[in-house]
């Protein structure tokens, strides 16, 4: 790979956030002094060494530009999401990623990624890895449930909780998103894995939480006050 690779960071913020229980999707709700997704965009701009683009629902475009004006925030380039996350990422890859050497994909509802994490991921791809995800150990006990109501414990020592950003060799990711969508795709790594791509893991961060419920905002604010 070139000494100075072309890096593209895709921030996916097209979801409805129905579980959050707010009129606004969670990624546009306020966290500290600005909306959730703006935190992620600012960190990627400051530490990502590349271009940052944003995927939103077309119905949220006016709301997004209103928020940008309210918070004096420069919007990244936009593209629109599809009916599923897979379609949203595919749209962004097709629209912006045709020449990128490294592409990262980040959930807009994860506002607290660090510059060190971004660098860890992109450095791994630049060093020869094709697909890299951050992960943290699972601390809760886990059980697998079946439709018949039965369940059994599994060994949590063999599992990790996967986060974003996820980083990929650009050519491999473009190839992976040429295939049809499948219900088995749970994240971008699973899309790449389905065509035979090897997934490497780097250390994630416990502070890199995903905003899913209102309580998560309070937790994220505590992280900001104590760690950032």
C-alpha positions as CSV (number, residue, x, y, z in Angstrom):
1,X,0.0,0.0,0.0
2,X,1.2,3.5,-0.7
3,X,3.1,5.3,2.0
4,X,0.3,7.9,2.2
5,X,-2.9,5.9,1.5
6,X,-6.2,7.5,0.6
7,X,-8.4,7.0,3.6
8,X,-12.2,7.4,3.6
9,X,-14.3,7.4,6.8
10,X,-18.0,6.7,6.4
11,X,-20.2,7.7,9.3
12,X,-23.5,5.9,9.1
13,X,-26.4,7.9,10.7
14,X,-29.4,6.9,8.7
15,X,-31.2,4.8,11.3
16,X,-34.5,5.7,12.9
17,X,-33.4,5.0,16.4
18,X,-36.9,3.6,17.3
19,X,-35.7,2.1,20.6
20,X,-34.5,5.4,21.8
21,X,-38.0,6.8,22.4
22,X,-37.3,10.3,21.1
23,X,-38.8,12.5,18.3
24,X,-35.3,12.8,16.9
25,X,-33.2,9.7,16.0
26,X,-30.6,9.1,18.7
27,X,-27.6,10.1,16.6
28,X,-29.1,13.7,16.4
29,X,-29.9,14.0,20.1
30,X,-27.8,16.3,22.2
31,X,-24.8,14.9,24.1
32,X,-23.0,17.6,26.1
33,X,-22.6,20.6,23.9
34,X,-23.7,19.1,20.5
35,X,-25.5,16.2,18.8
36,X,-24.2,12.7,19.2
37,X,-23.0,12.2,15.6
38,X,-21.1,15.5,15.6
39,X,-18.7,14.1,18.3
40,X,-17.8,11.2,16.1
41,X,-17.3,13.4,13.0
42,X,-15.1,15.8,14.8
43,X,-12.9,13.0,16.2
44,X,-12.5,11.4,12.7
45,X,-11.7,14.8,11.2
46,X,-9.1,15.5,13.9
47,X,-7.4,12.1,13.9
48,X,-8.5,10.1,10.8
49,X,-6.0,11.5,8.2
50,X,-8.6,11.2,5.5
51,X,-11.9,12.3,4.1
52,X,-15.1,12.0,6.3
53,X,-18.5,11.5,4.7
54,X,-21.9,11.1,6.4
55,X,-24.9,8.8,5.5
56,X,-28.3,10.1,6.6
57,X,-31.9,9.5,5.8
58,X,-33.1,11.8,3.0
59,X,-36.0,12.8,5.3
60,X,-33.5,14.1,7.8
61,X,-31.5,16.4,5.5
62,X,-33.3,19.6,6.5
63,X,-33.1,18.7,10.2
64,X,-29.4,18.0,9.8
65,X,-28.6,21.3,8.1
66,X,-30.7,23.1,10.8
67,X,-28.6,21.4,13.5
68,X,-25.4,22.3,11.7
69,X,-26.4,26.0,11.6
70,X,-27.5,25.9,15.3
71,X,-24.1,24.4,16.4
72,X,-22.0,26.2,13.9
73,X,-20.9,22.9,12.5
74,X,-19.5,22.3,9.0
75,X,-21.3,19.4,7.5
76,X,-19.3,16.7,5.8
77,X,-20.3,15.5,2.3
78,X,-23.6,13.6,2.4
79,X,-25.2,10.7,0.8
80,X,-28.5,9.1,1.6
81,X,-29.2,5.9,3.4
82,X,-31.2,2.9,2.1
83,X,-33.9,0.7,3.7
84,X,-31.2,-1.2,5.6
85,X,-27.8,-0.4,7.0
86,X,-26.2,-2.6,4.3
87,X,-27.8,-0.5,1.6
88,X,-26.7,2.7,3.4
89,X,-23.1,1.5,3.5
90,X,-23.2,0.3,-0.1
91,X,-24.5,3.7,-1.2
92,X,-21.6,5.5,0.5
93,X,-19.0,3.0,-0.8
94,X,-20.3,3.4,-4.4
95,X,-20.7,7.2,-4.1
96,X,-17.4,8.1,-2.3
97,X,-15.2,5.0,-2.1
98,X,-14.2,4.2,-5.7
99,X,-10.5,5.1,-5.2
100,X,-9.9,4.8,-1.4
101,X,-7.1,2.6,-0.3
102,X,-8.6,2.3,3.2
103,X,-12.2,2.6,4.2
104,X,-13.5,2.8,7.7
105,X,-17.2,2.5,8.6
106,X,-18.5,3.9,11.9
107,X,-21.8,4.0,13.6
108,X,-23.0,7.6,14.1
109,X,-24.4,6.5,17.4
110,X,-20.9,5.8,18.8
111,X,-19.7,9.3,19.8
112,X,-16.7,8.5,22.0
113,X,-14.3,6.8,19.7
114,X,-10.7,8.0,20.3
115,X,-8.0,9.1,18.0
116,X,-5.8,6.2,19.2
117,X,-8.5,3.7,18.1
118,X,-8.8,5.2,14.7
119,X,-5.0,5.1,14.3
120,X,-4.8,1.5,15.5
121,X,-7.3,0.4,12.9
122,X,-5.9,2.3,9.9
123,X,-2.3,1.4,10.8
124,X,-3.3,-2.3,10.8
125,X,-4.8,-2.1,7.3
126,X,-1.8,-0.1,6.1
127,X,0.5,-2.8,7.5
128,X,-1.3,-5.5,5.5
129,X,-4.4,-6.5,7.3
130,X,-7.5,-6.6,5.0
131,X,-10.3,-6.2,7.5
132,X,-9.9,-5.1,11.1
133,X,-12.5,-4.7,13.9
134,X,-12.2,-3.4,17.4
135,X,-13.5,-5.6,20.2
136,X,-13.7,-5.7,24.0
137,X,-14.1,-8.8,26.3
138,X,-17.6,-9.9,27.2
139,X,-18.1,-9.7,31.0
140,X,-21.7,-10.8,31.3
141,X,-22.6,-14.5,31.4
142,X,-24.1,-15.6,28.0
143,X,-26.8,-18.1,27.1
144,X,-28.0,-19.3,23.7
145,X,-31.8,-19.5,23.5
146,X,-33.9,-21.6,21.0
147,X,-37.4,-21.1,19.6
148,X,-38.6,-24.0,21.7
149,X,-37.7,-22.2,24.9
150,X,-34.6,-24.2,25.7
151,X,-31.3,-22.5,26.4
152,X,-27.8,-23.3,27.4
153,X,-24.7,-21.4,28.6
154,X,-21.7,-20.7,26.4
155,X,-18.1,-20.0,27.3
156,X,-17.8,-16.2,27.3
157,X,-14.0,-16.5,27.2
158,X,-14.3,-17.4,23.5
159,X,-16.4,-14.4,22.7
160,X,-15.8,-10.6,22.2
161,X,-18.1,-7.7,21.7
162,X,-17.4,-6.0,18.4
163,X,-17.5,-2.3,17.9
164,X,-17.0,0.3,15.2
165,X,-15.1,1.8,13.4
166,X,-14.3,-1.2,11.3
167,X,-11.5,-0.7,8.8
168,X,-11.0,-2.4,5.4
169,X,-8.8,-2.6,2.4
170,X,-10.7,-0.4,0.0
171,X,-10.6,-2.9,-3.0
172,X,-11.8,-5.8,-0.8
173,X,-14.7,-3.8,0.7
174,X,-15.8,-2.6,-2.8
175,X,-15.8,-6.2,-4.0
176,X,-17.7,-7.4,-0.9
177,X,-20.5,-4.9,-1.5
178,X,-21.1,-6.1,-5.0
179,X,-22.8,-9.2,-3.6
180,X,-26.5,-9.4,-2.8
181,X,-27.7,-8.4,0.6
182,X,-28.1,-11.3,3.1
183,X,-30.0,-11.5,6.4
184,X,-26.7,-13.0,7.8
185,X,-24.9,-9.7,7.6
186,X,-24.7,-8.2,11.1
187,X,-22.0,-5.7,10.4
188,X,-19.5,-4.8,7.7
189,X,-17.0,-7.4,8.8
190,X,-19.6,-10.1,8.2
191,X,-20.1,-8.8,4.6
192,X,-16.4,-9.1,3.9
193,X,-16.2,-12.4,5.7
194,X,-18.9,-13.9,3.5
195,X,-16.6,-13.6,0.5
196,X,-13.7,-15.2,2.3
197,X,-12.1,-12.1,3.9
198,X,-10.0,-12.7,7.0
199,X,-11.1,-10.5,10.0
200,X,-8.4,-9.3,12.4
201,X,-9.2,-7.9,15.8
202,X,-7.6,-5.0,17.7
203,X,-8.4,-3.8,21.2
204,X,-11.6,-1.8,21.4
205,X,-12.5,0.7,24.1
206,X,-15.0,0.4,26.9
207,X,-15.8,4.1,26.5
208,X,-16.7,3.6,22.8
209,X,-20.4,2.9,23.7
210,X,-23.3,2.8,21.3
211,X,-26.2,5.2,22.2
212,X,-29.3,3.0,22.2
213,X,-31.4,4.0,25.2
214,X,-31.7,7.4,27.0
215,X,-29.6,6.1,29.9
216,X,-26.7,5.7,27.5
217,X,-26.6,9.5,27.0
218,X,-26.0,9.9,30.8
219,X,-23.3,7.3,30.7
220,X,-21.6,9.0,27.7
221,X,-21.8,12.4,29.5
222,X,-20.1,10.8,32.5
223,X,-17.3,9.5,30.2
224,X,-16.9,13.0,28.6
225,X,-16.6,14.6,32.0
226,X,-14.1,12.2,33.5
227,X,-12.1,10.9,30.6
228,X,-12.2,13.3,27.6
